[in-house]
C-alpha cells in the first residue's frame, strides 16, 4: 500500500471489525486479507523454492510489523493532538484515551 493510497486511521477503524465478536482488529479487513493472500502464495511456493519462500515470509512479517507500528503511531498522534489542549483535557477525555489504549493493547495480546 503506497502512502497516497493509505487509509486514514479513521478509515481503518471503520473497516476493522472482526466477524466473530465485533472488536476492532489490528488491521483493516482488506489489509488483513492482503497479508493472508500474500502468505498463502509464499506457502504455496515453498516446495519449488524453499529458500525464496523463507526470505519472502521474513519480508512479509516485517511489513506487517511495520504497518502495525504505523497504525499505533497514527493513534498515538491523534491522542497527543487531543492532549495538546493542556488544561482543557477533561477526565472524560482521558478516560476515552485510556479505553482506546486498552482496546489496542487487548487486540495486540490476542494475536
Buried (B, 14 or more C-beta within 10 A) or exposed (E): EEEEEBBEBEEBBEBBBBEEEEEBBBBBBEBBEBBEEBBEEBEEEBEEEEEEBEEBBEEBEEBBEEBBEBBBEBBEEBBEEBEEEEEEEEEEBEEEBEEBBEBBEEBEEEE
